Amino acid sequence: MQHAVRDTQSALGQSNGGIAGDQHAALDDHAIATWQIVREKLRAEFGATAYRYWLEPVALIAVEAGVARLGAPTRAMRDWVTQHYLDRIQKFWHAENADVHFVEINIVSGVQANASGASTTPVGKSGNHAGNHAGASAGRAKSGRAAAPAETLSVPESRNEPMTTGRTAIASMSDDGISAALDPRYTFDNFVLGKPNEFAYAAARRLAEAESVPFNPLFLYGGVGLGKTHLMHAIAWHIRRTQPHRTVIYLSAEKFMYRFIRALRDKNTVDFKDQFRSVDVLMVDDVQFISGKDSTQEEFFHTFNALVDQGRQIIVSADKSPSDLEDIEERLRSRLGSGLVADIHATTYELRLGILEAKAERQGVELPQRVMEFLAHKITANVRELEGALNRVIAHSQLVGREIGLEMVQDVLHDVLRASERRVSIEEIQKRVAEHFNIKVSDMHSARRARAVARPRQVAMYLSKQLTTHSLPEIGRKFGGRDHTTVMHAVRKIEELHGTDPSLSEDIDLLRRMLES
């Protein structure tokens, strides 16, 4: 079950390229009623304000051949609805009408929705606003249907389904639900290049454009939110567009492990091996997740060898270099480092400023230069947090109608800015706690359960939750690949002891002051 996002030239109603006749020819009472139900569900889930600003203006254009076409009057609205609401639209629509296999959102200049949500603008009078991916063939269609441009993006409903380019490729590239969804924003064109990431970008681009295997594997590593996943998605997009005959699978190491466990449980490992060892390009994100998972590592090692022996491409990402990965078998670590290892360094001020400028331009928003410089100086952790801060500022401005300025940014982002000022890394916390309790840093990642080691480890987990913005699973991975429930237990335990054990409470307060100073 998939839905599509298309950046067309509003070719829906152009001669030889639009829906023939009045758009209502493709809208029956059932289609309009379904869209009304979907709209009401969206209003109930996201609230009246968000619905009024972002969802109410989106109009139903047509429903035909298993495709529901929606129209948004501006690029900014189309992009925002796509990013924040399209998954829910797809789910709600499918619940009402299982015959609809796609939901498309197009930019249709001047489109308006009537009370039922249907377009009041004849499709043939749509404006001619080219999108990011509009090709020269966007206006050419056959059989009275809008042509899909060469770079149409098909966004899957489920993360178990792959993304494809063009409707005809969907069946052949479904990969039996193995591949995770690709983000349509993560392309080479949207990647902001700078000194910290230029080598990784060049390697990714070279691999994506090569028809043979230039180096195997490509191992990308760097901190959280620096662009590893963006580059992997960009490689997948490029290969799927330029070499659609090649089978590309992208998934996280966590999903690889879960699929392997399910195959063991179902006694179906033969099919599992056949699926993963017959692809042309295998991309595994966050491979550090399988640290300490011996059975999964062994299966991944054999899959790795089988693909390399067949001349198939492997691309892997992690938060550390192969040599620094902990609890990974030596033979697998050696294999991971046998190709090209490309690191992505922490962002510089210039790169962060360039990213802000590019993302603001892409969203059609003019930001004062002083605001962008302020954000680039203050939010230094990673690109993901920088983008999130920018989205908050833009959304606040558009929803509340407040002009973007330094004072407004400081008000809206007060929590983010405060966190940035006192940010420390998990590694630094582990080091400080280990020194304070006179244990080794390696004990933080070990399986030892002696009280002299377990209690400091819990303190370090607690401080990591309090002083960093990392999620519980991320913290768990930094402590020897532990589960997020282990981190939750540690946090609760230390919170209890903080109020009942004066000695431990004093230790924690001292460590917090040292880390925040």
PAPAFI-95003 format. One record per residue: x, y negated, z negated of N, C-alpha, C, O in turn; residue in one letter. Coordinates in pm, whole numbers, plus 50000, padded with zeros to 5 digits. Each point is the difference from the previous one (the first is absolute). Layout:
REM residues N
XYZXYZXYZXYZa ...
REM end
This chain:
REM residues 517
500855011950000499154988150000500874987850000500794998249907m 499114993350193500914988850011499234987550038498875000750047q 501774987949932499454987650049501114992250068501185002649975h 498474988050109501014993250079499944985249978498924994449977a 502234999150029500114985649991500614995550130501105004350035v 498234987150038500544996150128500184985050007499144992249959r 502015004050093500304986150023499814997550148500985000050074d 497804998049971499734998750142499954985550040500134991049916t 499685006850212499844986450051498524996650006499564992850089q 499685012549814498554998549999499445004150135499174993250059s 501335018349988499625004750133498695007549998499635006550098a 499674992849792498785008049985498964996850107499245008850039l 500724978850007498934996550093500494993950128499194994950077g 502105005449949500514994250123499605008750117499785012049985q 500134982150130499675007750119501045010750019501204997649985s 498345014550049500865011650020500705004249873500835009050003n 498864984649882500725003949881499184999449876500565001749891g 498164996050115499214999049880498875010049998499855008250091g 499364990949805498845008649989498964994650097499644988249991i 499875019850099499094995350102498724994849938499415006149911a 500174982250139498724994349957500064994249861501084998249944g 497754998950000499864994649867500505010149898499805012050016d 500894983049875500555009549905498915007849930500275010949950q 498534984150044498955007149928499565012650072499275008249944h 501184993350182499705012550069500675011749929499535011450009a 501564985749920500725010549929499645000349852500575007749923a 498474983850036499604999349860498555004249987499104992950044l 500665018649895498635004049973499684996949854500864995549924d 497905007050039499564996749864500805007949897500294995049892d 500065017550142500755008349905501394994149974500454999749886h 500224995550220501334994149984499944987549913500844998149912a 498164993450113499864987749922499685003349854500534993849908i 498595016150073499645003949863501205005749926500194997449881a 500635010450190501205005749938500964988949957500535000349889t 499684989950198500894988849968499474992149881500784995449917w 497895002950074499434993149885500295007549870500344993949898q 499535019350106500275008149881501474998849961500334998649882i 500555002050218501444998849975500324986449938500784999149906v 498604990450147500234986549947499574998949854500684993949918r 498185012150050499514999449861500935007649906500234995749887e 500315015450160500955007449917501284992049979500585000149891k 499864992950213501204991649988499764988649902500874996949918l 497954997050089499674989149907500015005049857500524993449910r 498905018450068499935005649865501385003449946500264998249881a 500635006750206501325004249953500964988449980500764999849904e 499224990450187501014989449996499504986849944500794990849979f 497905008049997499484987849941499514990050103500385000550117g 498764990449836499354990650092500984990150063499854996550117a 501154999149806500924989850052500855005550113500074994150108t 500575017249868500825006150105499155003650121500424998350114a 498385006649860499125003850111499654987750084500055000650123y 499604988549812499594988050073501124994450086499784995850113r 501455004049832501124994050072500535009050111500344995050108y 499755018149868500745008750091499145009950078500325003150115w 498615001749828499265010950062498724995750070499655005550105l 499664984749840498754995650061500194994750142499135002450084e 501974990349946500164994850136500335010850104499904997450120p 500495014649837500345010650094498715005850059499115004249926v 500804995850208498775003850067500145013550069501085003850045a 497825003349962499955012550075499824996850147499044993450039l 501885011450044499974997350144499325011350075499124997650083i 501295014749890499475011350075500305012949927500965000849923a 498235009350101500265013649956499745009250118498865001250046v 502195005150004499855008850114501155009850005501114996949956e 498625014750097501025010450019500785002849872501215002350005a 498114997449881500655003049874500864988849944500795002349909g 499064985650145500814988649958499104988749955499104996050074v 501134998749806499314988149953500944988250016501115000049946a 498454989950128500844988350026499494988149921498844996150008r 502084998149914499694988149922500784988350057501065001850059l 498424986249922500684988050049500264990349887499114997249920g 502124997650073500364989749902500344987350076500645000850105a 498964987649845500194987650077501444995050005500344992350089p 500515011849817501384995149997500965011449974499635010549948t 501634987250090501045009949975500205002049850500145011349954r 499874977849970500245001049856498935008749933500295008249914a 498454989650129498925007949941500125014650041499825009049917m 500484993550211500165013850047501115007149921499815011449957r 501354981850026501125006149930499665002949855500355010549947d 498974980149988499675001649857499015011449981500175008449911w 498794992050172499005010749988500655013550030499715010049933v 501164990350168500695012450034500825005149883499965011849968t 500784979349969500915004049894499275003949872500425009449932q 498494983750035499405001849869498685007849999499625005649897h 499674994950216498665005849996499735011050102499005006949990y 501874994850109499665008850111499845014649956499145007150053l 501674997349853499865013749952498615002549941499395010450024d 500134979949900498685001649937498894999250104499025007449991r 501124983850108499014999350108499905013550068498905005050026i 502275000950002500035013050068499295010749916499195007650053q 501124992949819499415010349914498494998249989499245009750011k 500314977949968498584997449987499265003450130498925005849997f 501694990550116499355002550128499885015050026498965004950043w 502115002149930499995014550024498975006949911499395009950040h 500434984849839499015005949910498584998550056499145008449975a 500624980950100498684997550057499815006250137498905004150037e 502214996650040499915005250137501305007250035500994993750036n 498995019449953501215008050024500395000450147501085004850034a 498054990250054500315000250144500974988950039500575000450109d 499614989749806500924989050031501415004249959500275002649883v 500614998150215501355004849977501034988849985501115002549953h 498534985450086500924988649988499244987849954498804998550026f 501914992849905499524986449976501084990850052501165001149961v 498464989850128500964990650058499664985849956498834996349993e 502184996049978499794985849973500774992150104501225001350012i 498054990650065500604991850104499884985349962499124996149923n 501764995850132499864985649987499064995350110500335001350118i 498504993449845499024995350097499704985449967499294997249904v 501244993850176499874985749972498534995949996499235003250090s 500404989749803498664994649989498945010049961498814996649999g 501575015649967499015010049965499294996049871500614994649908v 498085008150086499214997349880499115011949973499545006750092q 500234995949779499155011149961498644994749956499914990249926a 499035016350121498674996149953499705006749866500895006049940n 497904993050014499655005249867500255015049989500305005049891a 499575002250220500215014449998501455003950019500355011749989s 500514978350039501425002850020500395002050144501195001650029g 497844998450064500325001750142500464986750058499664989449949a 501125011350158500524988050063498884992350069499145005950065s 500874980949919499054991450071500614994350127499344992850075t 501955010549949500714994750116500105010650107500505010949974t 499034986350147500175009850108501455003550016500874991350001p 499415021650012501385004550006500744994050115501194996949989v 498135001350123500664994650118500514986149983500784995350082g 498794997549810500444986349978501114999249895500304989249949k 500305022150021501085000249903501154991750050500224998650121s 500534995849783501174992250037501115008850047499905012349996g 501174981650047501145007450055501214997949912500964993350039n 498985012649841501074998049904500875012349996499595010549950h 501624988350101500895011750002500485003049861500274990949921a 499845021850047500495004149869501455003850006500654998750104g 499885006149783501405003749992500375010950098501125000250051n 497945008949975500345011750081499265000150133499945010550065h 499514978349977499265000050125500945002050116500994993050015a 498685016650067500845002950116499404993850124498894994649996g 501835006250114499534994250124498755007050049499234994450077a 500585017949878498855007750045498804998849909499035007350015s 501034983249887498934999349900498654997150063498985004449947a 500994988450162498734996550061499545009850105498914998350054g 501895012049976499635009350105499395012549937500625006249914r 498204997450127499345011849945499275007450109499744994850108a 499925017549859499235008250092498695003949933499885000449878k 499155002650207498715005149953499334990549904499315004449907s 500874982750113499294990249918500444999649857499254995449915g 501965009450055500475000049861501304992349992500825000650091r 499384992149798501224992149985501205009150001500015010449935a 501014985550140501215008250006500794998749872500074989249942a 500525021850014500874999749883501364995250045500605006250087a 499934982849857501324995450038501055010349965499765009249921p 501414989150138501045010149984500395001949855500495010749963a 499304979149953500455001349862498834999649902500134994649891e 498755011150148498875001649909500435008049878500725010050014t 498864985849869500355007049877498795007449948498954994049978l 501185018950002498925007949942500345002949855500995006849971s 498204988149939500275001449857499165011049942498774999350007v 501845011049934499215011149949499214996549876500424991649920p 498445015050064499204998149880500725005649880500024993849894e 500585017650122500655006949889501504999750018500505000050112s 500214999949778501455000550009500505013850037501205002250016r 497885007149998500395013150048499985000850151500375010350057n 499214978850009499915000250144500994990450060500284989549942e 500275013850174501034991850060499434988350075498804999850031p 502044990449998499604989150084500465002850141501025006550021m 498224988550075500345002450138499884987350079499464990149951t 501015010050171499854988750089499135004350115500375008650080t 498454985149928499115003550108499085011449962500415009549934g 498334989450109499015009749959500315013950055499685009949934r 500924991150184500215013050061501055008149928500065012250018t 500764981549900501095007349935499595005849865500785007249938a 498024989750017499635003449863500015015049975500605004649904i 498755003050180499905014349976501365006750003500285008749918a 500564987450178501285006750015500984996349892500995007149979s 498764981849949500964995749900499425000749860500534993749909m 498405013950072499425000949867500905007749904499944997849879s 500915011150174500985007349919499365007149882500635002049896d 498095001850122499295007849897500014993049865500065006549895d 499904980350107499914992649875501294999549920499964996249883g 501165007450175501264999849926500494985849978500364996249889i 499634996150217500624986849996499164990149921498775000350006s 501894991049921499314989349928499734988550095500514999650112a 498674991149844499654988550082501194990750020500854998649911a 499204995150205501004989850027499354986449989498874997950046l 501834992849892499484986549983500214992050129501134998950047d 497794995650011500164992650126500854987549988500464994650101p 499775000649776500864988249983501475003550007500844991450025r 499495021349953501405003949988500575004150136500105011950031y 500264978350049500625002350130501344992750004500314992049913t 500485011050190501274993150015499794985050021500784991849951f 498175004750123499744985950027499724992149872500314988149992d 499115018649909499644993249875501085001049893499824995149888n 501305011250144501075001649901500914987650005500544996650106f 499624997049780500834987949994501445004349974500315006449900v 500554989850192501395004649997500894990349923499844987850010l 501095017749914500974991949926501235008349970500045011950030g 500954982049911501245006949968499795012649917500645010250027k 498474989649870499865011949916499445012250072500225011349955p 499064986850155499345011450063500375002150146499415008550066n 501574983849986500275000450144500555013550045499695004550111e 501125002149807500555012950040498915010750004499925007850095f 499244992549801498915009849997499044997750116499525009550062a 500204977849968499114996850112500605004650132499305006050082y 501984991349940500655003950125499995015250017499785005050110a 500475002249780499995014650006498615005350031499845009150081a 499154985149854498625004450023499574997250143499345008350063a 501034980149987499634996450137500695009150102499385004550096r 501894998049880500745008850092499375013850004499835005750108r 499814999749778499415013349993498645000150070499695009350075l 499494980449901498654999650057500044999350152499135005650067a 501864987649988500084998050144500735011350073499935000950122e 500765007849802500785010650062499095011650040499055003349929a 501245002850185499245011650044500605013049946499335010349995e 501934989149965500635011449935500314996149855499754988749960s 500805020549964500274997549858501364993349986501025006550024v 499054980649938501284993149989500785003649874501235000750003p 498085001549887500615004249874498935006949917498834996250004f 501585014049921499005008149931500545004749865501005007249997n 498384989049891498814991549995500384985249995501174996549985p 497824995050028500164985949962499504998949857498855003149971l 502034992649940499664998949858499994985249963501044993549999f 497765001249969499844986149959499854999449849499215007449942l 501554983749995499814998949854500124985549956500674991850063y 498675005349827500004986649944498964999249890499265009649976g 500684979149957499074998149889498554999450046499715000650119g 499394998149783498574999550027499654987350076500464989149966v 498725012450139499464988550071500994992450085499834988150022g 501215018650026501014993150083499855003050149500704993950081l 498405015249957499745002050142500245014050053499925002050122g 500365007749792500245013650048498765005750069500075005050112k 498804994049820498765005450056499614992550127499515006050095t 500704980949906499704992050120500785005350120499425001850107h 501865000849876500825005050110499565013950045500005002950119l 499635005549787499565013550036498704999450080499855007150100m 499224984549857498764998450076500304994350139499405004350099h 501524986149907500344993950129500575010350096499684999950119a 501175008949830500565010750085498875008850054499955003150119i 499155000849792498895008750041499124993350104499625006250099a 500064981049878499184992650097500684999750137499375002750102w 501924994149899500714998550127500065013150077499775000350120h 500535010449810500085013150067498645004150052499895005150111i 499074992949810498675004050043499504991950120499215004950080r 501254982949930499584991850114500805003150125499445001250109r 501865000349877500865001650117500235014450040500315002850116t 499535006649789500195014250029498855008049938500215007949909q 498564989950141498825006149937500005015250003499215006349929p 501664999850152500055014750005500705005949878499875012049974h 500874979649950500725005049884499095000049877499244990649978r 500865019849943499215001249878500764993549885501125004049967t 498274985949972500624992649891499195002149873498794997749999v 501875006649896499335001549870500714991249897501215000849981i 498014990749955500514991549892499235003449873498775000350001y 501935002249891499355002749872501004997749886501214999350022l 498274999649859500864998449883500525013549955499415010450030s 501714989549897500525012449944499015006149903499925012249986a 499334979449946498975004949907498955008150074499595010749954e 499974984350162498995007250076500585012950058499315010250007k 501964989450034500655012250047499965010749890499715011650027f 500584984249851500015009549888498595005549975499845012149981m 499164979250019498645004649972499505009750108499315009749969y 501054987550157499595009150107500705013549985499425010550028r 501844989149928500745012549980499385008149886499855012250010f 499814980949881499385006849886498675006150041499685011249960i 499544981550119498715005250045500195012350090499235009549992r 501824990150093500275011650086500375012249917499605011250031a 501174986649862500355011149910498775005549931499825012149989l 499344978749966498795004249928499065007950092499405009949959r 500504985550167499105006550096500675011650074499405006350087d 501874996349877500775010550067500014997950151499745009150079k 500574978649958499944996050140501284992750041499964990350075n 501175014449875501274993150026500445001050145500754991550049t 498785018950021500395001450142499474988250081500734994250081v 498005002249898499434988650071500704987049960500244991350083d 500085007649789500714988149952501334998450074500334989150048f 500435021749960501304999450068499824996750149500764992150056k 498235014150006499764997550143499654985350025500464994150097d 498745000249814499594986050017501194990549994500154991350086q 500695010449813501074990449978501245002850086500824991050020f 499325021050029501205003350077499784999550150500875003850078r 497954991449962499724999050142499824985650046499634997550114s 500644992849796499844985950036501254994850068501075006049989v 498794982950082501154993850067500724990149908501224998950003d 497994994149916500584990149907499335001749865498784998549988v 502015004749910499495001349863500544988549917501224998049991l 497874994349947500384988549919499495002249857498815001749978m 502114998349927499655002649860500424988049916501184996749991v 497854997049947500234987849922500195003649852499395009549950d 501464982949981500235001649856500415014249964499375006549916d 501704998350146500435013849979500485002449857500115011449957v 500184977849970500435001749861498915006549914500275004849890q 498504995350161498905005849924500205014949976499515005449900f 501215001450188500155014549983501215003349911500415011649992i 500174978449943501075002649905499505009349890498954997749940s 501805012850035499625009649897498945009950042499675009149924g 499784989650196498985009450051500725010550085500084998650122k 500435011749815500905009550067499365007050119500615000850107d 498185004349878499355007450109499724990950119500205003950115s 499354983849856499734990550107501284996250072500034998850122t 501044999349801501304996750061500475011250093500524997450108q 499285014949848500455011250083499225000550131500585002050107e 498104996149885499205000350122500364988250091500095001650122e 500124986649819500384988450080501365002250066500224996050114f 500695010349814501335002950055499895009150122500654997550102f 498535012949889499855009250113499274993450117500325002450116h 498694989149852499324992550106500984990650069500024998950122t 500804994449798501034991050050500915007550097500234995450112f 500295015949847500925007750084499345004650128500604999550108n 498145005249881499305004950118499824989050104500185002450119a 499464985749837499784988950092501324995350062500064997350120l 500975001749800501314995750053500525010050102500544996150104v 499295016749867500465010450093499274999350133500565003650104d 498194991649894499224998850123500214986550070499414997450105q 501424994249836500224986850058498864990349976499824990550077g 499415011749818498904991049965500504989249903500985002149928r 498344986450072500454988449922499425000349859498825003049981q 502024993749921499574998749861500374986149949501114995250022i 497944998349910500224986849941499545000749855498895004549971i 501964991149939499725001349856500274986649933500904992650041v 498335004249856500284988049920500045003649853499415009949957s 501304982049967500115002149854500404986949936500324990350069a 499645009449798500404987849930501504999749970500524990049952d 500175021250076501445000749978500665007050118499335006750079k 501974991849932500735007150105500015014949970499775003949885s 500495004650215500005014649975500935004149886499665008849921p 501504985050071500975003949897499554996249860500475005849902s 498614984550087499544995449869498695006349957499544997749887d 499845010250199498745006549963500255010249890500935008050008l 498254991649890500175009049886499085011950011498914999150057e 501525012249886499225012349998499615004650141498925005650021d 501984991950075499845005050136501105010150026501174997549970i 498485014050085500995010450026501134994550087499784992050091e 501435012449880501174994850070499915002550150500384991450079e 499125020249962499925002950143499024990850070500234996050115r 498675000449817499034990750059500564985950001499834992750098l 500855003349793500624986849996501024998550113500104989550063r 500655021149961500994999750108499324998650136500474992550085s 498435014649934499274999250126499444986050022500074994650111r 499384999549784499404986750011501034989450038499684990250068l 501555011949888501054990250029500805003250124501004993350029g 498595016950046500805004350115499744992150127500765001250097s 498204990649905499704992050118500444985749982501154997349965g 497934993450059500294985849981499274995149875498785001049991l 501984993849914499434994549877500014984850010501064993950016v 497765000149975499864985450016499314994349876498905004249965a 501764986549970499414994249879499384986450030500414992950092d 498595003749828499354986950008500264992949868499575004649894i 501144984450113500384992849879498864991249950499014997950070h 501144997149810499034990649943499914987650089500984995950062a 497834998349943499784988650088500784987749955500244998049881t 500164994050214500624987149972498924989150005498885002450044t 501474985849910499054988850004499584997150143498824997650026y 502135002550066499694996950140499045010350059499084996450074e 501135016349893499125010350053498604998649941499015001350072l 500904996249798498684998449939499254988250060498795000750022r 501924988550005499384988350062499505003450140498914996050039l 501905011450036499595004050134498785009149997499124999050086g 500825009949816498855009049986498734992149970498955002750058i 501154987749853498844991649967499514992350122498804999450025l 502134994950050499624992350119499315008950102498994996250059e 501565015849961499425009250099498615004649958499095000450083a 500745002949790498715005149954498954989049997498835002550030k 501564985549935499044988850001499564997050143498824997550025a 502125002950067499664997650141499075010950053499064997250074e 501215015249887499195011250046498564998749949499065004350067r 500774990049815498664998449944499354986850041498874997149961q 501854994950118499444987550048499844989549893499074992050004g 501845008049897499914990649888501254991249998501125004950013v 498694982349970501124990749989500334997949852499174995049924e 502035008850038500454998149862501024988749995500884999250085l 499004992149815501024989649985501385006349981500135010349935p 500884983550123501355005449991500455001449855500685009649964q 498944980849952500405000549859499425012349931500655005949914r 498134998050123499365011749941500755012750039500265008649916v 500094992650213500725011950044501385000849936500445010949962m 500234977850026501324999949936499885003949853500855007149947e 498104988149987499775003249860499785015149982500605006149911f 498554999750173499725014349990501245008350031500265010049933l 500514985850167501215007350037501034999749888500765009649983a 499284979649941500934998949887499535008249880500805006249931h 497894993650044499485005649876499715015050005500205007149902k 499344997850213499605014150009501075007450078500024999950123i 500865006649804501205005750061500045015349994500935006150053t 498085000149884500075014549975499985007950130500925007750027a 498044990450053499885007450125499004993350091499274991049960n 500715013650165499144994050102498535002649970499164991450024v 500535020249923498615003649971499404990149900498874995450017r 501885001349879499484990649901499894986050059499084992549968e 501875004050118499974986950066498754998850087499314989849997l 500415020650080498825000050086498734999649917499054993050036e 500925014349854498824999849914499744986249942498864995649990g 502214997549971499854986449947499464990650107499124991849973a 501395009650149499524991550110498525002750027499244990550020l 500365022049981498605003450024499094994149892498904995350030n 501575005049845499204994449892499804985150019498904994849981r 502164998450056499934985550020499044996650114499164991149987v 500965016050124499154997350116498545003149968499114992350033i 500665019249903498635003849966499374989949905498844996350016a 501914999449885499484990149904499644987050072498964994049973h 501905001850117499744987750074498745001250085499194990850004s 500655020550063498865001750090498715002449925498944995350042q 501115011949847498785003149926499534988549913498804997549988l 502144995549953499664989049908500014986550070499384990549953v 501325008750159500084987450073501014990449944499884987950018g 501135017449912501004991349938501224998950091500465010050054r 500054978149963501144997750087501265006549941500234999449879e 500555006850208501215006849954501104989749970500404992250087i 500065007949790501094991449957500755006649887499625010949955g 501454982849998500815006149896499215002549872500115010649939l 499094979750021499235001449877499005011550012499835007949907e 499514992950209499035010850022500705013649998499485009449941m 501694991750123500745012650004500415004249860499905011849965v 500564978849954500415003249864498825004749916500165008749915q 498664985550108498805004349926499585014150041499725008449916d 500244994050215499505012850052500965011449967499575011249972v 501734985950032501015010649984500694999449864501145004549987l 498224990149914500664998149870500525013149942501085000549942h 498125010350075500445012849944501185005850077500925005549941d 499044993250192501105005250083501284992349974501075006049988v 498824980950003501184991749977500605002749862501225000349984l 497915001749917500505002949866500725013449998501055001549936r 498385008350134500645013250006501334999450073500945006949963a 499134984950142501244998950077501124994149917501165003950014s 498494986849899501024993349919500625009549898501154998049959e 498115012249998500525008949896500245014250054500105009549922r 499994991950210500095013350057501355006549972501054993650013r 498915018849949501205008249986499745013050076498865003250032v 502195004249996499855012450073499875011749902500404999149884s 499055011850164499885012049917501395005449965500235004749889i 500684994450208501375004549975500644992349885500695005749915e 499084981150082500564991849892499385003749865500695000549898e 498015002150103499325004149877500585013249950500295001449881i 499885008250208500555013049961501404998449941500335006349900q 500484985250163501364997949952500024993949861500745004549912k 498444985150067499964993249871499505009349889500555000449890r 498385006950141499425009049900500995011249966500145003749884v 500535001650217500985010749977501144994949911500435007149909a 500054980850116501074994249918499524998149856500735002849905e 498054992250080499474997049868499855012649915500305000049881h 499235010850182499775012449925501175009850011499925011449953f 501164984150110501245007950009499775013550069500425010549950n 498934989150165499855011950084500514996750139500304988450030i 499805021550055500454997950137498844995350088498855003649978k 501484988350123498974995650095499415012150072498815000250033v 502005009949992499525011950069498935007349920499205007550056s 500784990349810498965006249918498614994750034498995006649974d 500984981450084498714994250039499355008150111498775000050014m 502045007050065499475007650113499985015149973499495007750080h 501074996349808500145014349973498705005949947499044992949970s 500955020350018498835007149947500115002549851499155006749942a 501894988249994500205002349857498844994449918499534988950026r 500025018949875498854995949920500354997749854499114998149917r 502165002150051500424997249863499534986149961500034990750081a 499545007849794499434987349955500974988450020499594988950034r 501715013749945501014989450013500084994750142500484988950023a 499035018950075500004995850140498604996150045499814990150070v 499205017749888498634997850047499444986649954499314993250076a 500975002849797499454987549950500584987850073499234991450043r 502105007649974500534988850080499455000050142499754989350056p 500085022450003499445000750136498594994250003499644992850093r 499575010349803498644994549993500034984849981499184992850056q 501785002549865500154985549981500334993350133499464989550033v 501435016750044500384994450131498814999950095499824990450074a 499365020149924498805000350083499034988949959499414993350084m 500445005149784499104989649948500454986150044499204992050047y 502095005249938500534986950039499924998050152499794988850047l 500375022150029499884999050146498594996050039499804992250094s 499225013149834498604996450028499724985649959499254993050068k 501365002549822499754986649949500734989150078499474989050019q 501745014050026500874989550054500185000550152500684991350055l 498745018550012500125000650146498605001250060499025002449929t 500924996050201498715001150070499855013650067499085002050079t 501815007449889499935013350061498775007649950499594998449885h 499845009850202498875008449963500495011749916501205002749992s 497865004349945500365011449917500715011050082501005005449953l 498514998150167500735010050079501424995650035500925008150000p 499244978950031501344994950032500935001149879501165003750014e 498334992949869500805001149878500375014749976501145003149966i 497885005850052500275014249980501115005150091500845007949957g 499174987650168501035004450093501394995249956501005006850024r 499054981649912501294994749952500515007749878501174998949964k 497965008749973500395007949883500025014950036499365008249934f 501384995150171500185013950037498825006350069499815012249993g 499384979650076498875005550075498855004749912499285009350036g 500544984249850498915004149911498644995150052499924990350075r 499055016649884498634996850040499534987249930500484996649892d 498584996450172499514987449941499315002449866499974991149916h 499475021050063499355002849871501025000549887499684996849886t 501555007350147501075000149899500324985749957500224997349882t 499794993750215500264985849967498854994449917500244992949902v 498535010350135498854995349922500095004849856499744992349907m 500625020450073500135005549864501094992549922499824996749883h 501315000650185501104992949933499584986049959500314995649889a 498984997450198499564986349970499055000149881500144991849908v 498915017350093499045000749888500705003549869499694994449895r 501255015050112500715004349879500794988549939499964998049879k 500754994650204500804988949949499104988849949500334993549900i 498555004250167499064989949950499505003649861499864991349914e 499875021650062499565004549867501104998049897499764994749891e 501465009550144501124999149906500404985549974500524996749893l 499244994850207500384985849985499334993949877500574991349933h 498225013250039499274994349887500185007549870499614995049894g 500995016950110500125008049879501445002849957500255003349885t 500694995250206501415002949971500804987050006500384995750109d 499884998149777500714987049999501375000650066500404990550068p 500325020449913501345001150056499945000250153500764992950067s 498355015349987499875000750146499474986850055500454995550106l 498624998449824499464987150044501104989650009500034992050094s 500895008149810501134990650002500915002850119500494990850065e 499755022149962500835003750116499394994950130500704994450085d 498005007649929499324995950124500044984950017500284995150109i 499454997649784500024985450008501404994850035500144990650078d 500885015649865501374996050030500335002850147500584991650069l 499055020349979500275003550140499264990650095500554995950102l 498215000849865499234991050085500674986350010500094994350108r 500385000549777500684986950002501285000650083500304990650074r 500445020249913501245001550076499725000650151500724994150080m 498235012949957499685001850142499404987350061500184997350118l 499104995149802499354987950053500894987749995499684989750060e 501435011549869500894988249987500804997850128500794990650007s 
REM end
